[in-house]
Amino acid sequence: MMKLANLSKERIKEFAGEVIYRRGVDYFRDDMVEDFQYDPKRFTFQAMVQGSYGFYDVEVWSNRGYLQANCNCPFDGYPCKHIVAVLLYFLENKDKYLTELKKQNDLKSAMSKKLSKLSKDELIKMILTFSENHSTIRRELLLQLSIDDDKSLRSFEKAIDRIFNRCESDGFSTYEISRELKKILKQVEKTEPDFQVKVLWKTISGILYQLNEYGMNDIPFEELVIEALDKFVDLFQTVAGLKENNRKMISELKNYGEWGNCGIIDEVWEAYYLITGDDVK
């Protein structure tokens, strides 16, 4: 086991072995590591790495001081070249991220002092102005304040529609689309089950339509919809009354299974069976 605090190129090479290390170096040098996020307080970081068949999620964390890592690529060994590439990226950029973090903390402190001097009315006016200009803030406020669930749901549904509309343009990226959809699903994780299941289904249905309509085999879309289906099924299995109130969703899920023009039909039928108990295949 390797101590995360003692990370170095030499230790990464010992950890991965010569062959995997060289492949990881190639991925790092070819700028295949994207969307790197570092949390120095918890000593964790994660990133997306462009692989042979799309992007893979890599997570690295400390378990009692020792390095733990995970990648969702199909490689059977451990670690894979994607993990190595992210570790090398971290080594190369650690000081830069720590400097940037200090700047952000200093800025937050300065903003906090300024905001503390504003009146209640001034703060309300500022928040409302931001919510008018930024849809993400507006959706978050609607959720947090529980002002109007129907209006909040429509806001999320419109945001999801806008994201899927990009699929009609040339050169769209399913990786970028999936990443934005993940952010929306993250926003609603702590909402009421009926609200959450509606947003989940809007996302699931949108992806299944794209996959079936165009016969796509797409890793970012497939991984996201499988993850969303798991949450969708869990809600139906644990929350009383959801099945009775949302039978149209269940019927539409069956229709996607019968359409059968994508690579995750087995997962669609499994979700349908787990919700209904009816093996209709």
ZALUM-668964 format. One line per 8 residues: number of its first residue (from 1); their letters; for each residue x, y, z of N, C-alpha, C. Coordinates in pm, whole numbers, plus 32768, in hexadecimal, padded with zeros to 4 digits. Layout:
<rs>
NUM	A	X Y Z X Y Z X Y Z | ...
</rs>
This chain:
<rs>
1	MMKLANLS	8055 7F87 8000 8000 8000 8000 8058 807C 8000 | 8029 80E5 7FBB 8077 815F 7FAD 8036 81CF 7FFD | 8088 8215 804A 8059 828A 8094 803B 82FB 8032 | 7FC1 8331 8039 7F9B 839A 7FDB 7FEF 8418 7FF1 | 8013 8433 806D 8061 84AC 808B 80EF 84A3 8053 | 8120 8429 803B 81A9 8416 8008 81AC 83FE 7F72 | 8145 8429 7F2D 8139 8410 7E9D 81AD 844C 7E50 | 81E7 83FD 7DF5 8252 842A 7D9C 824D 83D5 7D1E
9	KERIKEFA	8291 8400 7CB6 8293 83B4 7C3A 82CE 8329 7C50 | 8336 8322 7CA2 8377 82A1 7CBD 8316 8242 7D04 | 82CB 8276 7D65 826D 8221 7DAD 81F7 81F7 7D55 | 81CC 8251 7CFD 8161 822D 7CA0 818F 81BC 7C44 | 820C 81C4 7C16 8242 815A 7BC0 8247 80D5 7C0A | 826F 80D7 7C8A 8272 805C 7CDB 81E4 8027 7CED | 8187 8082 7D02 80FB 8060 7D1A 80BC 8020 7C9E | 80D9 8057 7C28 8095 802C 7BAD 80E1 7FC4 7B5D
17	GEVIYRRG	8164 7FC0 7B6C 81B4 7F6B 7B15 81DE 7FB7 7A99 | 8248 7F8A 7A59 8286 7FD3 79EB 8227 7FE9 7976 | 81DF 7F80 794C 818B 7F88 78D4 8117 7FEA 78E9 | 80CB 7FD8 7955 8058 802F 796F 8086 80BE 7989 | 80F7 80CB 79CD 812C 8151 79E8 8149 819A 7965 | 818A 8158 7906 81AB 8198 7886 812C 81C2 783C | 80C7 816B 7841 8049 818E 77FD 8006 8205 7841 | 800C 8208 78C6 7FD5 827B 790F 801E 82FB 78F0
25	VDYFRDDM	80A2 82F4 78E3 80F1 8368 78BE 80C6 839C 7836 | 80AF 8342 77D7 8082 836A 7751 7FFD 83B5 7758 | 7FA0 8380 77A7 7F1D 83C0 77B4 7F2A 844A 77F4 | 7F80 8454 7859 7F97 84D5 789C 7FD4 853A 783B | 803B 8511 77F2 8080 856B 7796 8028 8594 7721 | 7FC9 853D 76FC 7F6F 855B 768D 7EF4 85AC 76B8 | 7EF8 85DD 7734 7E8B 8632 7769 7E04 85EB 7768 | 7E03 856D 778E 7D86 8520 7792 7D39 8532 7815
33	VEDFQYDP	7D79 8572 7879 7D38 8589 78FA 7CEB 860C 78F4 | 7C69 8605 7915 7C13 867C 7910 7BC0 8687 798E | 7B89 86FD 79A3 7B2A 8716 7A10 7B62 86E8 7A97 | 7BE0 870A 7AB2 7C20 86E2 7B2F 7BEA 8735 7BA3 | 7BC6 86F3 7C10 7B92 8738 7C87 7BDB 8704 7D01 | 7C0C 8762 7D52 7C61 873F 7DC4 7C27 8779 7E43 | 7C1A 8726 7EAB 7BEC 8750 7F2E 7C5C 8739 7F92 | 7CAD 87A0 7FAE 7D1F 878C 8007 7CF9 876F 8098
41	KRFTFQAM	7C83 879A 80C2 7C5A 8781 814C 7C44 86EC 8164 | 7C08 86A9 8104 7BF1 8618 8112 7C5B 85C6 80CA | 7CB7 860E 8087 7D22 85CF 8039 7CE8 856A 7FD6 | 7C8B 859B 7F85 7C4E 8549 7F1C 7C53 8597 7E9A | 7C57 8551 7E2A 7C4B 8592 7DAA 7C0D 8532 7D45 | 7BD1 856C 7CE1 7B8F 851D 7C79 7B9D 8564 7BF4 | 7B8E 8517 7B89 7B9D 854F 7B03 7B5B 84F3 7A9E | 7B4B 8528 7A26 7B20 84D9 79B4 7B9A 84C2 795B
49	VQGSYGFY	7BAB 8447 792A 7C1C 8428 78D3 7BE6 83F1 784F | 7C10 842D 77E2 7BE4 83FF 775F 7C28 837B 773E | 7BD8 8314 7726 7C0E 8291 7706 7BEF 8268 7678 | 7BFE 81E9 765D 7BE9 81B7 75D6 7B58 81BC 75AA | 7AFB 81B2 760B 7A6D 81AC 75E8 7A1D 8215 7635 | 7A56 8289 764A 7A0F 82F3 7691 7A5D 831F 770D | 7A17 835D 776A 7A56 8390 77E3 7A3D 8331 7859 | 7AA1 8329 78B2 7A96 82D6 7929 7AA5 832D 79A5
57	DVEVWSNR	7A59 830C 7A0D 7A5F 8353 7A8D 7ACB 8315 7AE4 | 7B24 836A 7B17 7B8C 833D 7B73 7B7C 8388 7BF7 | 7B7E 833E 7C64 7B79 837A 7CEA 7BF0 8348 7D3A | 7C2D 83A2 7D86 7C9E 837F 7DDD 7C84 83BA 7E67 | 7C98 836A 7ECF 7C81 839B 7F56 7CE2 8359 7FB8 | 7CE1 838C 8031 7D3B 8359 8099 7CED 8302 80FA | 7D1C 8288 810F 7CE0 822D 8171 7D48 8213 81DE | 7D37 825D 824C 7D98 8257 82BA 7E25 8278 828B
65	GYLQANCN	7E2A 82D7 822F 7EAB 8304 81FD 7EDC 82BD 8181 | 7E9E 824E 8160 7ECA 8200 80EC 7E73 821E 8072 | 7EB3 8219 7FFE 7E6F 8239 7F82 7E08 81CE 7F5D | 7D91 81FD 7F3C 7D28 81A9 7F04 7CFA 81EB 7E83 | 7CDE 819C 7E1D 7CB5 81D6 7D9E 7C51 817B 7D59 | 7C00 81B9 7D04 7B9D 816E 7CB9 7B8B 81AB 7C2F | 7B7B 8155 7BCC 7B5E 8181 7B43 7AF3 8125 7B0A | 7A96 815D 7ABE 7A29 810B 7A87 7A46 80D6 79FB
73	CPFDGYPC	7AC7 80D2 79D6 7AEC 8095 7955 7AE4 7FFC 7961 | 7AE2 7FB4 78F2 7AD1 7F21 78F6 7B51 7ED3 7917 | 7BC0 7F16 7930 7C3E 7ED1 794C 7C33 7E7D 79CA | 7C5E 7DFF 79C6 7C4F 7DA3 7A37 7CB8 7DB9 7AA4 | 7D2D 7DEF 7A80 7D98 7E00 7AE1 7D88 7E7D 7B36 | 7DEA 7E92 7B8E 7DEA 7F07 7BE5 7E79 7F2D 7C07 | 7E9D 7FAB 7BF3 7E4C 8018 7BBB 7E50 8015 7B23 | 7DF8 8062 7AE7 7DF6 806F 7A55 7E46 80EB 7A2B
81	KHIVAVLL	7E59 80FA 79AA 7EA4 816C 7975 7E5C 81F1 798F | 7DD6 81ED 799B 7D8B 8268 79B3 7DA6 829C 7A40 | 7DAE 8241 7AA1 7DD1 8268 7B2A 7E5D 82A3 7B2E | 7EBA 8263 7AE9 7F44 8294 7AE4 7F48 8321 7AA9 | 7EFE 8336 7A3D 7EFD 83BA 79FC 7ECA 8426 7A5B | 7E61 8406 7AAA 7E2A 8467 7B08 7E8B 8482 7B7A | 7ECF 841A 7BAB 7F33 842D 7C14 7FA5 8488 7BE4 | 7FD0 8474 7B69 803A 84C8 7B31 800A 8558 7B1D
89	YFLENKDK	7F8D 8566 7AF4 7F53 85EC 7AE3 7F4F 8633 7B69 | 7F29 85EB 7BD2 7F25 8626 7C58 7FB0 8655 7C83 | 8014 8601 7C70 809C 8628 7C95 80C8 86A6 7C4B | 80A7 86AD 7BCC 80D2 871D 7B79 808C 87A0 7BA0 | 8012 8796 7BD2 7FC0 880E 7BE5 7F9C 882C 7C76 | 7FCF 87DB 7CD4 7FA6 87EA 7D60 7FBF 8877 7D95 | 8036 88AD 7D7F 8057 8931 7DB3 7FFD 899C 7D77 | 7FDE 898D 7CF6 7F86 89EE 7CB4 7EFB 89EE 7CF4
97	YLTELKKQ	7EC6 8975 7D0F 7E41 896C 7D4B 7E3F 89A2 7DD9 | 7EAA 8989 7E25 7EB1 89BD 7EAE 7EB8 8A56 7EAE | 7F02 8A8F 7E4F 7F09 8B20 7E43 7E82 8B5A 7E1E | 7E3F 8B19 7DBF 7DBB 8B46 7D94 7D57 8B3B 7E06 | 7D61 8AD0 7E56 7D06 8ABD 7EC6 7D18 8B2E 7F2D | 7D95 8B54 7F46 7DAF 8BC1 7FA5 7D72 8C43 7F71 | 7D7E 8C5C 7EF0 7D43 8CD4 7EB6 7CAB 8CD3 7EC7 | 7C6E 8C5E 7EB0 7BDD 8C52 7EBE 7BB1 8C69 7F4E
105	NDLKSAMS	7BFC 8C31 7FAD 7BDA 8C43 803B 7BE8 8CD5 8064 | 7C51 8D15 8032 7C64 8DA4 8050 7BF1 8DF6 8016 | 7BC6 8DD1 7F9C 7B58 8E18 7F5C 7AD5 8E03 7FA9 | 7ABD 8D87 7FD3 7A45 8D69 8021 7A42 8DB9 80A2 | 7AB6 8DC3 80E3 7ABF 8E0E 8160 7A9F 8EA2 8149 | 7AD6 8ED9 80DC 7ABC 8F66 80BC 7A29 8F7C 809B | 79EE 8F1E 804E 7961 8F2A 802B 7909 8F20 80A7 | 792D 8EC5 8101 78DF 8EB3 817C 78DC 8F33 81CF
113	KKLSKLSK	794E 8F76 81D8 7954 8FF3 8223 78FD 905E 81E3 | 7901 9065 815D 78AF 90C7 8116 781A 90AA 8128 | 77F5 902A 8119 7768 9004 8122 7730 901B 81AE | 7785 9007 8213 7757 9019 829D 7730 90A9 82BB | 7760 9107 8269 7741 9194 827E 76C4 91C1 8233 | 768E 9169 81DD 7617 918D 8191 7599 9179 81E6 | 7533 91C6 81C8 74B3 91B6 820D 7469 913D 81D7 | 7402 9113 821E 73B0 90A3 81F1 7372 90BE 8169
121	DELIKMIL	733F 9136 8156 72FF 9158 80D6 7365 9156 8063 | 73DE 9185 807E 7447 9185 8018 746D 90F6 7FF1 | 7474 909D 8053 7495 9012 8037 7427 8FCE 7FE5 | 73AA 8FE7 800A 7339 8FAD 7FC1 733A 8FDC 7F30 | 7351 905E 7F1C 7355 9095 7E94 73C5 9054 7E43 | 7439 903F 7E81 74AA 9002 7E3D 748B 8F72 7E15 | 7450 8F26 7E72 7430 8E9A 7E57 73CA 8E8F 7DE6 | 7364 8EE3 7DEA 72FC 8EDD 7D82 7336 8F03 7CFA
129	TFSENHST	7392 8F64 7CF8 73D1 8F8A 7C79 7422 8F16 7C40 | 746E 8ED3 7C97 74BA 8E5F 7C6A 745E 8DF1 7C36 | 73EE 8DDA 7C7B 7393 8D6F 7C52 7353 8D8D 7BCB | 733E 8E0E 7BAD 7304 8E34 7B2B 7367 8E1B 7ABA | 73E6 8E2B 7AD7 744D 8E22 7A6F 748D 8D98 7A64 | 7479 8D43 7AC7 74BA 8CC0 7AC8 7453 8C54 7AEB | 7432 8C01 7A89 73C8 8B9D 7A9B 73EC 8B36 7B06 | 746C 8B13 7B13 7494 8AB1 7B78 7477 8AE5 7C04
137	IRRELLLQ	7496 8B64 7C1D 7479 8BA0 7CA0 73E3 8BA6 7CB6 | 7397 8BC9 7C4F 7306 8BD1 7C5B 72CB 8B49 7C7F | 72F9 8ADF 7C3D 72C6 8A59 7C5D 72E8 8A32 7CEC | 7363 8A52 7D16 738D 8A2F 7D9D 7338 8A79 7E06 | 731B 8AF8 7DEB 72C8 8B45 7E48 723B 8B0B 7E51 | 7203 8AE7 7DDE 717E 8AAB 7DDE 717B 8A2C 7E31 | 71E5 89DD 7E27 71EC 8961 7E74 71FC 897D 7F09 | 725D 89D1 7F2A 727E 89EA 7FB6 720B 8A2E 8001
145	LSIDDDKS	71C5 8A89 7FBD 715B 8AD4 7FFE 70D2 8A91 7FF3 | 70CA 8A26 7FA1 704C 89DC 7F8E 6FD8 8A3C 7F6E | 6FF1 8A96 7F11 6F8D 8AFB 7EEF 6F1C 8AC1 7E9A | 6F40 8A7D 7E30 6EDC 8A4A 7DD2 6F17 89CE 7D90 | 6EED 8957 7DBD 6F27 88DB 7D8A 6F0D 88CA 7CF4 | 6E96 88F1 7CC7 6E76 88E3 7C39 6ECF 893D 7BE4 | 6EE0 89B9 7C11 6F36 8A16 7BC7 6FC7 89E6 7BC9 | 6FF2 89B2 7C3B 707A 897F 7C47 708F 8908 7BEA
153	LRSFEKAI	702D 88AE 7BE5 7038 8839 7B8E 703E 8863 7AFC | 6FEC 88C2 7AD5 6FEE 88F3 7A4A 7075 8930 7A28 | 70B0 8974 7A8A 7134 89B0 7A74 719D 8946 7A59 | 719A 88DA 7AA5 71F9 886C 7A90 71DF 8826 7A0B | 7160 8811 79EB 713F 87CD 796E 716A 881F 78F4 | 7158 88A2 78FC 7185 88F8 788E 721C 88F5 787F | 7263 88F2 78F2 72F5 88EC 78ED 7323 886B 78AB | 72E1 87FC 78CC 7304 877A 7890 72E5 877A 77FB
161	DRIFNRCE	7274 87B5 77D4 7252 87BE 7745 72BB 880D 76F8 | 72E9 887B 7734 734E 88CD 76F1 73D1 887F 76DD | 73F2 882E 7741 746D 87DE 7737 745F 8777 76C6 | 73EE 8733 76C0 73DB 86CD 7658 73CC 870A 75CD | 73A0 8787 75C5 7395 87C9 7542 741C 87D3 74FC | 7487 87CF 7549 750D 87D4 750C 7528 875A 74B6 | 74E2 86ED 74CF 74F6 8674 7480 74CC 8688 73EF | 7483 86F3 73D4 7459 870F 734B 74C2 8760 72FF
169	SDGFSTYE	752A 878F 7346 7591 87E0 7305 7608 878A 72DE | 7659 87BC 7283 76D0 8774 7258 773C 877A 72C3 | 7783 870D 72D1 77F6 870C 732B 77D4 870F 73BE | 775B 86E6 73E3 7737 86E5 7471 7787 867A 74BB | 779D 8692 753C 77EC 8636 758F 7792 85F5 75F7 | 7784 8571 75EF 7734 852B 7655 7778 8530 76DD | 77FC 8540 76DE 7842 8550 775D 7817 85D2 77A0 | 7814 8641 7756 77ED 86C1 778E 775A 86BF 77B8
177	ISRELKKI	7706 8684 7763 7677 867B 7783 7662 862A 7802 | 76A6 85B8 780D 7698 8563 7883 76C7 85AA 7901 | 7734 85F6 78F4 7768 863D 7969 7703 86A5 799B | 76C1 86EC 7940 765E 874F 796A 75E2 870D 79A6 | 75BA 869B 796D 7548 8652 79A5 7567 861F 7A31 | 75E3 85F4 7A47 760C 85C6 7ACC 75FE 8636 7B33 | 7620 86B0 7B0B 7615 8721 7B67 7584 8739 7B8E | 7529 872B 7B2D 749B 873D 7B4B 7469 86D0 7BA9
185	LKQVEKTE	748F 8654 7B8F 7464 85E6 7BE6 749E 85F6 7C73 | 7516 862D 7C7C 7552 8647 7CFF 7501 86AD 7D4C | 74CE 8712 7D05 747F 877B 7D45 7401 8745 7D87 | 73C5 86DD 7D4E 7343 86AE 7D80 734F 8634 7DDB | 73C9 860F 7E01 73DC 8594 7E4F 7390 8596 7ED4 | 7380 860C 7F10 7341 8614 7F94 72B3 864B 7F8D | 7277 864E 7F16 71EE 867B 7F09 718E 860A 7F2A | 710D 862A 7F2D 70A7 85C6 7F47 70AA 8559 7EDB
193	PDFQVKVL	708C 84DC 7EFF 7097 846C 7EA0 7049 8482 7E1F | 6FCF 84B7 7E27 6F80 84C9 7DAE 6FC0 852E 7D51 | 6FF9 8597 7D8A 703F 85FD 7D3A 70BB 85C0 7CFB | 7108 8578 7D4D 7185 853E 7D1C 716B 84D8 7CAD | 7104 8486 7CBB 70EB 841F 7C58 70C2 845D 7BD3 | 707F 84CF 7BD7 7057 8513 7B5B 70D1 8549 7B11 | 7130 8584 7B5B 71A9 85B9 7B1C 71FF 8545 7AE9 | 7207 84D9 7B37 7250 8463 7B09 7216 842E 7A88
201	WKTISGIL	7191 8424 7A83 7153 83EB 7A0B 7166 8445 7992 | 7160 84C7 79A6 7178 8524 7937 7201 850B 78FB | 7264 84F3 7951 72ED 84D7 7925 72F6 844D 78E4 | 72BF 83E8 7926 72C4 835F 78F3 7281 8356 786B | 720A 8390 7861 71BF 838A 77E3 720A 83CF 7773 | 7246 8443 7793 7291 848C 772D 7306 843C 76F6 | 734F 83FA 7750 73C2 83AA 7724 7394 832E 76D8 | 732E 82E8 770A 72FF 826F 76C7 72C8 828F 763D
209	YQLNEYGM	7289 8303 762F 7259 832B 75AA 72CF 833B 754B | 7337 8382 7575 73AB 8397 751F 73EE 8312 74FB | 7401 82BC 755C 7444 823C 7544 73F5 81E5 74E3 | 7370 81E1 74F4 731C 818C 749F 7303 81C9 7416 | 72ED 824C 7411 72CF 828E 7392 7341 827F 732F | 73BC 8287 7363 7430 8285 730A 7482 8205 7318 | 7450 81A4 7365 7497 8126 7376 7523 813A 73AD | 7530 8196 740B 75B3 81BE 743D 75EB 815C 74A3
217	NDIPFEEL	766E 814B 749F 76BA 810D 750B 7716 817B 7541 | 76F0 81B7 75AF 7738 822C 75DF 7752 821E 7675 | 77CF 8218 769B 77F4 81FD 7726 77C1 8268 7787 | 77D7 82EC 776F 77A4 834F 77CF 770E 8346 77E4 | 76C0 833B 7776 762F 832F 7783 7608 82AE 77C9 | 7646 823F 77A4 7621 81BF 77DD 763F 81B9 7872 | 76B4 81EB 7899 76D7 81E8 7926 7679 8240 7979 | 7658 82B6 7944 7600 830F 798F 7574 82D5 799B
225	VIEALDKF	753E 829E 7930 74B5 826C 7937 74AC 81F0 7990 | 7513 819D 7994 7512 8129 79ED 7515 8157 7A7F | 7567 81BC 7A9A 756D 81F4 7B23 74E7 8232 7B4A | 74AA 827A 7AEC 7428 82B9 7B08 73BB 8250 7B19 | 73C0 81E6 7ACA 735E 817A 7AD7 7367 8137 7B60 | 73E0 8127 7B93 73F2 80EB 7C19 73AC 8141 7C83 | 73BD 81C5 7C7C 737C 821E 7CDC 72E5 821D 7CC9 | 72BC 821B 7C4B 722E 8217 7C27 71EA 819C 7C63
233	VDLFQTVA	7228 8129 7C50 71F2 80AC 7C85 71EF 80AF 7D1D | 725B 80E0 7D5A 7262 80E5 7DEC 71F1 8138 7E27 | 71D1 81A8 7DE7 7163 81FB 7E18 70DE 81B1 7E10 | 70C6 816D 7DA0 7049 8124 7D90 703E 80B0 7DF3 | 70AE 8074 7E15 70AC 8001 7E70 709F 8029 7F03 | 70C7 80A2 7F24 70CC 80CA 7FB2 7064 8130 7FDB | 7027 8175 7F7B 6FC7 81DF 7F9B 6F3A 81B2 7F76 | 6EE3 81A9 7FD8 6E5A 817D 7FC0 6E0F 81E3 7F6B
241	GLKENNRK	6DC0 81B1 7F0E 6D69 8206 7EBE 6DA5 8238 7E3C | 6E28 822E 7E2C 6E65 8260 7DB0 6E33 8214 7D36 | 6E29 8190 7D42 6E00 813F 7CD0 6D73 8165 7CA1 | 6D18 8177 7D01 6C8E 8198 7CDD 6C83 8220 7C9C | 6CD7 827F 7CC8 6CCD 8308 7C95 6D1B 8320 7C15 | 6D6E 82C1 7BEE 6DC6 82D8 7B7A 6DC4 8262 7B19 | 6D4F 822B 7B02 6D46 81B7 7AAB 6D68 81D7 7A1A | 6D55 8255 79F2 6D77 827B 7969 6E0E 826A 7951
249	MISELKNY	6E5F 828E 79B4 6EF0 827D 79A7 6F13 81EA 7995 | 6ED2 8195 79E5 6EEF 8105 79DE 6EC9 80CF 7955 | 6E57 80FD 7921 6E2C 80D2 789B 6E90 8100 7830 | 6EC2 817A 783E 6F23 81AE 77DE 6FA7 8162 77E7 | 6FCD 813B 7861 7046 80EB 7872 7038 8066 7827 | 6FC3 8029 7830 6FA9 7FAD 77E7 6FB4 7FC4 7750 | 6F81 8037 7721 6F88 8056 7692 7018 805F 7661 | 706E 809A 76B4 70FC 80A3 768E 713B 8018 7687
257	GEWGNCGI	7111 7FC0 76E2 7143 7F37 76DD 7118 7EF0 765E | 709B 7F06 7638 7066 7EC6 75BE 70A2 7F02 7540 | 70C9 7F81 7545 710B 7FC1 74D3 718C 7F77 74B4 | 71DB 7F5F 751B 724D 7F04 7513 72B9 7F27 74AE | 72D5 7FA8 749A 7336 7FCD 7434 73B4 800C 7470 | 73D9 7FE0 74E9 7456 8012 7524 7497 7FA2 7574 | 750E 7FBD 75A9 755D 7F54 75E6 7541 7F38 7677 | 74E0 7F7C 76B5 74C5 7F66 7744 7434 7F39 775B
265	IDEVWEAY	73FE 7EF2 76FB 7373 7EC4 7708 7362 7E67 7780 | 73C6 7E13 779B 73BD 7DBA 7810 73AC 7E0A 7890 | 73F5 7E79 789C 73EB 7ECD 7913 7362 7F10 791C | 7329 7F35 78A8 72A4 7F72 78A6 723B 7F0E 78D5 | 7242 7E93 78A1 71E2 7E2C 78CA 71F4 7E07 795D | 7270 7E05 798B 7287 7DE5 7A18 7248 7E4F 7A73 | 7256 7ECE 7A4C 7219 7F3A 7A9B 7181 7F2B 7A9C | 7147 7F0E 7A27 70B7 7EFC 7A1D 7089 7E88 7A76
273	YLITGDDV	70D1 7E1A 7A72 70AC 7DA5 7AC2 70B6 7DC2 7B57 | 7120 7E08 7B80 7133 7E26 7C0E 70C6 7E83 7C43 | 7092 7EDA 7BED 7027 7F36 7C16 6FA1 7EEF 7C1C | 6F84 7E9E 7BB5 6EFE 7E65 7BA7 6EF3 7DD5 7BD9 | 6F62 7D8B 7BD5 6F5B 7CFE 7BF6 6F28 7CA9 7B83 | 6F0E 7CE9 7B10 6ED7 7CA3 7A9B 6F48 7C89 7A38 | 6F6C 7C0D 7A20 6FD1 7BEA 79BC 6F8B 7BDD 7935 | 6F8E 7C4B 78E8 6F41 7C4D 786C 6F97 7C32 77F2
281	K	701A 7C1B 7805 7073 7C07 7792 704C 7B8A 7742
</rs>
